[in-house]
Amino acid sequence: MTVLFEKTTINGLELKNRLVRSATNEEMADKNGFPTDKHFKCYERLANGGVGLIITGLAAVSKDGRVSPGMHCIFSDDSIEKYRELTDHVHKHGAKIAMQIAHGGRQTTQRLIGTKSIAPSPVKDKSSFTVPREMTEDDIERVIEDFAQGARRAKESGFDAIQLHGAHGYLINQFLCPYTNRRVDKWGGSVENRVRFLTEIHKRIRELVGNDYPILIKMNAYDKVKGGLTIEEATIHAQMMEEMGIDGIEVSCGIAEDGLSTIRGDFPIDAIIEDVGMFRKQPVMRFIMKHFGKMIMKPTPFTEQFNLEAAKTIKDKVKIPIFTVGGNINPADMKKLIENGDADYISLCRSLIIEPNFPRLIEEGRTEPSRCIHCNLCLFYLQLGPLRCYRGKRIDSKANDII
């Protein structure tokens, strides 16, 4: 597995191997969005487990950009000291760490942020049943500055890089995607106009952090909604990202309302009905979900390396490093894709939830795939508590026991 454990460099950042912990919301932050001891332990396990780069769960750059109560937040200088403790802790255990910075845009709720959500256009979010307010010019300029200040804080906190969240239906993706961006001003319409929001964010960040600080991005190759991004347009976006000076691209897919294409695998109906609490007091909806939930939600079956073809397509058009994420579970296949030049880095999510030491085991000769069974309970139970693996077993939300 030597090729997976080569040392590489991204804009001056040396990484000890090609295995990356893809950003995963841990729901472990305190009420201010600052890291807690649970983060310290989580990232210590990842660092000791051998991963070369840890990318944090998404961090909100604005108060109205939060998408969940326990996510990271980076919209205050008061957070710098606490995040510096976190980065020092990770560095002490031999890993590098990047902060993923984001704004939820329309993928949040008024109940959480205390005001109406914002977006490029007032397109209803069918996953939360909310209609956002169309952003004004002042809104746009304010959020661009919020991203830049968030990046500055991340650098001052000791993060080795940042990753812009430009995927999964969050605000940058909403500007890039013609389905969610229906503006007719300079921020919408043509490809160049829809990329302008990202261009201005990157430009302002560079003014604050310099050219020798790695800026990565997570982008969608396709959205799986009518009128959404296609791989053809995403390839153009990637070329524009390279031209503007972004240092690496993680290729993903999907938005919240597109049929849960980012989840892949089982859709745990029983857990959603009985434990999460969405339908406890709605007998009609409980009946509908129990009998027709999978037909309504249309979960996507799990397949290995499900974004690899898109990553290869984009890699053929750019020279900057490409990260492939999604269904990377087999060590032999990971080795092969690097040897073939299909991607430069391999991002792991669920494999590291169940086995934080998966990279070290591979380095020591592990050939068996990840133990993850793609039950997706880890995702749905984030509404009940911090990230953890349930490996196909439900939680009794009242007793807080695994059943």
C-alpha positions as CSV (number, residue, x, y, z in Angstrom):
1,M,0.0,0.0,0.0
2,T,3.1,2.2,-0.4
3,V,1.5,4.6,-2.9
4,L,-1.2,5.5,-0.3
5,F,1.4,6.6,2.2
6,E,3.6,8.8,0.0
7,K,4.4,12.2,1.3
8,T,2.8,15.0,-0.8
9,T,2.5,18.8,-0.7
10,I,-0.4,21.1,-1.4
11,N,0.7,24.8,-1.5
12,G,3.4,24.2,1.0
13,L,1.4,21.9,3.3
14,E,3.1,18.6,3.6
15,L,0.9,15.6,4.2
16,K,2.2,12.2,5.3
17,N,-0.3,10.2,3.2
18,R,-3.1,10.4,0.7
19,L,-5.9,9.5,3.1
20,V,-8.2,12.4,4.3
21,R,-10.9,12.6,6.8
22,S,-13.7,14.2,4.8
23,A,-15.7,16.9,6.7
24,T,-18.2,15.2,8.9
25,N,-20.6,17.2,11.2
26,E,-19.9,15.9,14.7
27,E,-22.6,17.8,16.6
28,M,-20.2,18.2,19.5
29,A,-19.8,22.0,19.7
30,D,-21.0,24.0,22.7
31,K,-23.8,26.6,22.5
32,N,-21.4,29.1,21.0
33,G,-20.3,26.7,18.4
34,F,-16.9,26.3,20.0
35,P,-15.0,23.0,20.2
36,T,-15.4,20.8,23.3
37,D,-13.5,18.0,25.0
38,K,-15.5,15.6,22.8
39,H,-13.9,17.2,19.7
40,F,-10.5,16.8,21.3
41,K,-11.1,13.1,21.9
42,C,-12.7,12.6,18.4
43,Y,-9.8,14.3,16.6
44,E,-7.2,12.6,18.8
45,R,-8.5,9.2,17.7
46,L,-8.4,10.3,14.1
47,A,-4.9,11.6,14.4
48,N,-3.6,8.5,16.2
49,G,-5.5,6.4,13.6
50,G,-3.1,7.6,10.9
51,V,-5.1,9.9,8.7
52,G,-2.9,12.5,6.9
53,L,-5.4,15.4,6.9
54,I,-8.5,15.9,9.1
55,I,-11.1,18.2,7.7
56,T,-13.5,19.4,10.4
57,G,-17.2,19.3,10.3
58,L,-18.6,22.4,8.6
59,A,-18.2,25.7,10.5
60,A,-20.7,28.5,10.1
61,V,-19.1,31.8,9.0
62,S,-22.3,33.8,9.9
63,K,-25.0,33.6,12.6
64,D,-27.6,33.1,9.9
65,G,-25.5,30.4,8.3
66,R,-25.9,27.7,11.0
67,V,-27.6,24.5,10.0
68,S,-27.6,22.6,13.3
69,P,-27.2,23.4,17.0
70,G,-24.0,21.5,17.6
71,M,-22.0,22.5,14.6
72,H,-18.8,24.5,14.6
73,C,-19.0,28.3,14.4
74,I,-16.2,30.7,13.3
75,F,-18.0,34.0,13.2
76,S,-16.4,35.5,16.3
77,D,-12.8,36.3,17.3
78,D,-13.7,34.8,20.7
79,S,-13.5,31.4,19.1
80,I,-9.8,31.7,18.1
81,E,-8.3,30.7,21.5
82,K,-10.4,27.6,21.8
83,Y,-9.8,26.5,18.2
84,R,-6.0,27.0,18.8
85,E,-6.2,24.5,21.6
86,L,-7.8,22.1,19.2
87,T,-5.3,22.5,16.4
88,D,-2.4,22.2,18.9
89,H,-3.9,19.0,20.1
90,V,-4.1,17.5,16.6
91,H,-0.6,18.6,15.7
92,K,0.7,17.0,18.8
93,H,-0.7,13.7,17.7
94,G,0.9,13.9,14.2
95,A,-1.8,15.0,11.9
96,K,-2.7,18.1,9.9
97,I,-6.1,19.8,10.1
98,A,-8.2,22.0,7.9
99,M,-11.4,23.8,8.8
100,Q,-14.3,23.5,6.4
101,I,-16.1,26.9,6.4
102,A,-19.7,27.2,5.2
103,H,-23.0,29.1,5.1
104,G,-26.2,27.1,5.1
105,G,-28.1,29.5,2.9
106,R,-31.6,28.1,2.4
107,Q,-30.8,24.8,4.1
108,T,-31.6,26.0,7.6
109,T,-34.6,27.0,9.6
110,Q,-35.9,30.2,11.2
111,R,-36.3,28.4,14.4
112,L,-32.5,27.8,14.5
113,I,-31.1,31.1,13.3
114,G,-33.9,33.4,14.5
115,T,-34.5,35.0,11.2
116,K,-35.6,34.0,7.7
117,S,-33.1,32.0,5.7
118,I,-31.3,33.6,2.8
119,A,-30.4,32.3,-0.7
120,P,-29.6,33.6,-4.1
121,S,-33.2,33.2,-5.1
122,P,-36.4,32.4,-3.2
123,V,-36.6,28.8,-4.3
124,K,-38.4,26.5,-1.8
125,D,-36.3,24.0,0.0
126,K,-38.3,20.8,-0.3
127,S,-36.3,19.1,2.4
128,S,-37.3,21.6,5.1
129,F,-40.4,23.1,3.4
130,T,-39.0,26.6,3.8
131,V,-38.8,29.5,1.3
132,P,-35.7,31.6,1.8
133,R,-35.5,35.4,1.3
134,E,-33.6,36.5,-1.8
135,M,-30.3,38.0,-0.9
136,T,-29.8,41.7,-1.5
137,E,-26.5,43.2,-2.7
138,D,-25.7,44.1,0.9
139,D,-26.4,40.5,2.0
140,I,-24.0,39.2,-0.6
141,E,-21.2,41.5,0.3
142,R,-21.7,40.9,4.0
143,V,-21.5,37.1,3.6
144,I,-18.4,37.4,1.3
145,E,-16.7,39.3,4.1
146,D,-18.0,36.7,6.7
147,F,-16.3,33.9,4.7
148,A,-13.1,35.9,4.5
149,Q,-13.1,36.7,8.3
150,G,-13.8,33.1,9.0
151,A,-10.8,32.0,7.0
152,R,-8.6,34.6,8.8
153,R,-9.8,33.2,12.1
154,A,-9.1,29.7,11.0
155,K,-5.5,30.6,10.0
156,E,-5.0,32.5,13.3
157,S,-6.3,29.4,15.2
158,G,-3.6,27.2,13.7
159,F,-5.5,25.4,11.0
160,D,-3.2,24.2,8.3
161,A,-5.7,25.0,5.5
162,I,-9.4,25.8,5.0
163,Q,-11.9,24.1,2.8
164,L,-14.8,26.1,1.3
165,H,-18.0,24.1,1.4
166,G,-19.3,24.5,-2.2
167,A,-21.3,21.3,-2.3
168,H,-24.4,19.6,-0.9
169,G,-26.8,22.5,-1.3
170,Y,-25.1,25.0,1.0
171,L,-24.8,28.7,0.0
172,I,-21.8,28.6,-2.4
173,N,-23.4,25.6,-4.2
174,Q,-26.7,27.5,-4.3
175,F,-25.0,30.3,-6.3
176,L,-23.3,27.8,-8.6
177,C,-26.4,25.8,-9.3
178,P,-28.9,27.1,-11.9
179,Y,-31.7,25.3,-10.0
180,T,-31.3,27.5,-6.9
181,N,-29.8,30.6,-8.6
182,R,-32.4,32.2,-10.8
183,R,-31.0,35.8,-10.5
184,V,-30.8,38.1,-13.5
185,D,-28.2,40.4,-12.1
186,K,-24.4,40.0,-12.0
187,W,-24.7,37.2,-9.5
188,G,-26.8,34.9,-11.7
189,G,-27.6,33.7,-15.2
190,S,-24.3,32.8,-17.0
191,V,-21.8,30.4,-15.6
192,E,-19.4,33.3,-15.0
193,N,-22.0,35.2,-13.1
194,R,-23.0,32.2,-10.9
195,V,-19.3,31.6,-10.1
196,R,-18.8,35.3,-9.2
197,F,-19.9,34.8,-5.5
198,L,-17.2,32.1,-5.1
199,T,-14.6,34.2,-7.0
200,E,-15.2,37.2,-4.7
201,I,-15.0,35.0,-1.6
202,H,-11.7,33.5,-2.8
203,K,-10.3,36.9,-3.7
204,R,-11.1,38.5,-0.3
205,I,-9.8,35.5,1.6
206,R,-6.5,35.7,-0.3
207,E,-6.2,39.4,0.8
208,L,-6.4,38.3,4.4
209,V,-4.5,34.9,4.5
210,G,-2.0,35.3,1.6
211,N,-1.1,33.2,-1.4
212,D,0.9,30.6,0.5
213,Y,-2.0,29.4,2.6
214,P,-3.9,26.3,1.2
215,I,-7.5,27.0,0.2
216,L,-9.4,23.9,-0.8
217,I,-13.0,23.5,-1.9
218,K,-15.6,20.8,-1.8
219,M,-17.8,21.0,-4.9
220,N,-20.7,19.1,-6.5
221,A,-20.1,17.3,-9.8
222,Y,-23.9,16.9,-10.1
223,D,-27.0,17.7,-8.1
224,K,-29.5,15.1,-9.2
225,V,-32.3,17.6,-9.4
226,K,-34.0,18.9,-12.6
227,G,-32.2,22.0,-13.7
228,G,-29.3,21.3,-11.4
229,L,-25.6,21.0,-12.0
230,T,-24.3,18.5,-14.5
231,I,-20.8,17.1,-14.8
232,E,-20.3,19.1,-17.9
233,E,-20.9,22.4,-16.2
234,A,-19.1,21.3,-13.0
235,T,-16.0,20.6,-15.1
236,I,-16.1,24.3,-16.2
237,H,-16.5,25.3,-12.6
238,A,-13.4,23.3,-11.6
239,Q,-11.3,24.9,-14.4
240,M,-12.4,28.3,-13.1
241,M,-11.6,27.4,-9.6
242,E,-8.1,26.4,-10.7
243,E,-7.7,29.6,-12.6
244,M,-8.7,31.7,-9.6
245,G,-6.1,30.0,-7.4
246,I,-7.9,27.3,-5.4
247,D,-5.4,24.7,-4.3
248,G,-7.4,21.5,-4.4
249,I,-10.9,20.2,-5.2
250,E,-12.9,17.5,-3.4
251,V,-15.5,16.1,-5.7
252,S,-18.9,15.2,-4.2
253,C,-22.6,15.3,-5.3
254,G,-26.1,16.0,-4.2
255,I,-28.2,18.5,-2.2
256,A,-30.6,17.9,0.6
257,E,-33.7,17.6,-1.5
258,D,-32.4,15.5,-4.3
259,G,-33.4,12.1,-2.9
260,L,-30.6,11.8,-0.4
261,S,-28.0,10.9,-2.9
262,T,-25.2,11.8,-0.5
263,I,-26.4,9.1,2.0
264,R,-26.3,5.9,-0.1
265,G,-27.4,2.7,1.6
266,D,-30.1,2.0,4.0
267,F,-32.8,4.5,4.9
268,P,-33.6,3.6,8.6
269,I,-37.4,4.1,8.6
270,D,-37.9,2.6,12.0
271,A,-35.3,4.8,13.6
272,I,-36.8,7.9,12.1
273,I,-40.3,7.1,13.2
274,E,-39.6,5.7,16.7
275,D,-36.5,7.5,17.9
276,V,-35.7,10.7,16.1
277,G,-39.1,12.2,17.0
278,M,-40.3,13.6,13.7
279,F,-43.5,11.7,13.5
280,R,-44.2,10.6,17.2
281,K,-47.3,12.8,17.4
282,Q,-48.4,12.4,13.8
283,P,-50.1,9.0,13.5
284,V,-51.1,9.5,9.9
285,M,-47.5,10.5,8.9
286,R,-46.2,7.6,10.9
287,F,-48.3,5.2,8.9
288,I,-47.3,6.7,5.6
289,M,-43.6,6.7,6.5
290,K,-43.7,3.1,7.8
291,H,-45.3,1.7,4.7
292,F,-44.3,4.1,1.9
293,G,-41.2,6.0,3.3
294,K,-38.7,4.4,1.0
295,M,-40.8,5.1,-2.0
296,I,-41.2,8.7,-1.0
297,M,-37.6,9.4,-0.1
298,K,-36.2,7.2,-2.8
299,P,-32.9,6.4,-1.1
300,T,-29.9,5.6,-3.4
301,P,-28.4,2.1,-3.0
302,F,-24.8,2.0,-1.9
303,T,-22.1,1.4,-4.5
304,E,-18.4,1.6,-4.0
305,Q,-16.5,4.7,-5.2
306,F,-19.7,6.4,-6.4
307,N,-18.1,9.7,-7.2
308,L,-14.9,8.3,-8.8
309,E,-16.0,8.7,-12.4
310,A,-16.9,12.3,-11.8
311,A,-13.6,12.9,-10.1
312,K,-11.7,11.4,-13.0
313,T,-13.6,13.6,-15.5
314,I,-12.7,16.7,-13.5
315,K,-9.1,15.6,-13.0
316,D,-8.6,15.3,-16.7
317,K,-9.3,19.0,-17.1
318,V,-7.3,20.5,-14.2
319,K,-3.8,20.2,-12.8
320,I,-4.5,20.9,-9.1
321,P,-5.0,18.0,-6.7
322,I,-8.4,16.2,-6.8
323,F,-9.9,14.4,-3.8
324,T,-12.5,11.7,-4.4
325,V,-15.1,11.0,-1.7
326,G,-17.9,8.6,-1.5
327,G,-17.8,4.8,-1.1
328,N,-14.1,4.4,-0.6
329,I,-14.1,1.3,1.5
330,N,-11.7,-1.2,-0.1
331,P,-7.9,-0.7,0.4
332,A,-7.0,-2.4,-2.8
333,D,-9.3,-0.2,-4.8
334,M,-8.0,2.9,-3.1
335,K,-4.4,1.9,-4.0
336,K,-5.5,1.2,-7.6
337,L,-7.2,4.6,-8.2
338,I,-4.1,6.4,-7.0
339,E,-1.8,4.3,-9.1
340,N,-4.0,4.9,-12.1
341,G,-3.9,8.7,-11.5
342,D,-7.7,8.9,-11.2
343,A,-7.4,11.1,-8.1
344,D,-4.7,12.5,-5.8
345,Y,-6.3,12.0,-2.4
346,I,-9.0,9.7,-1.0
347,S,-11.5,11.2,1.4
348,L,-13.2,8.9,4.0
349,C,-16.2,9.6,6.1
350,R,-18.2,6.7,7.5
351,S,-15.2,4.4,7.4
352,L,-13.6,6.6,10.0
353,I,-16.7,6.8,12.2
354,I,-16.7,3.1,12.8
355,E,-12.9,2.7,12.6
356,P,-10.9,5.9,13.2
357,N,-7.7,3.8,12.9
358,F,-8.6,2.5,9.4
359,P,-5.6,4.3,7.8
360,R,-3.1,2.9,10.2
361,L,-4.6,-0.6,9.8
362,I,-4.2,-0.3,6.0
363,E,-0.6,0.9,6.4
364,E,0.0,-2.2,8.6
365,G,-1.3,-4.5,5.9
366,R,-5.1,-4.5,6.3
367,T,-6.8,-5.8,3.1
368,E,-10.3,-6.2,4.3
369,P,-12.8,-3.3,3.5
370,S,-14.3,-1.0,6.0
371,R,-16.6,-2.5,8.6
372,C,-19.3,0.1,7.9
373,I,-22.6,-1.5,6.8
374,H,-24.1,1.8,5.5
375,C,-27.1,1.7,7.8
376,N,-26.9,5.5,8.1
377,L,-28.0,5.6,11.7
378,C,-24.9,7.8,12.4
379,L,-26.4,10.5,10.3
380,F,-30.0,10.4,11.5
381,Y,-29.1,10.1,15.2
382,L,-27.2,13.4,15.0
383,Q,-30.5,14.9,16.0
384,L,-30.3,13.0,19.3
385,G,-26.6,13.4,20.2
386,P,-23.0,13.6,19.1
387,L,-21.6,11.6,16.2
388,R,-21.0,7.9,16.8
389,C,-21.4,4.6,15.1
390,Y,-24.4,2.4,15.8
391,R,-23.5,-0.4,13.3
392,G,-27.1,-1.3,12.4
393,K,-28.5,-1.1,16.0
394,R,-31.1,1.4,17.0
395,I,-31.0,3.7,20.0
396,D,-33.8,3.8,22.5
397,S,-34.1,7.6,22.7
398,K,-35.8,7.5,26.0
399,A,-33.4,5.2,27.8
400,N,-30.5,6.3,25.6
401,D,-29.5,2.6,25.2
402,I,-28.5,0.7,22.1
403,I,-31.1,-1.9,21.1
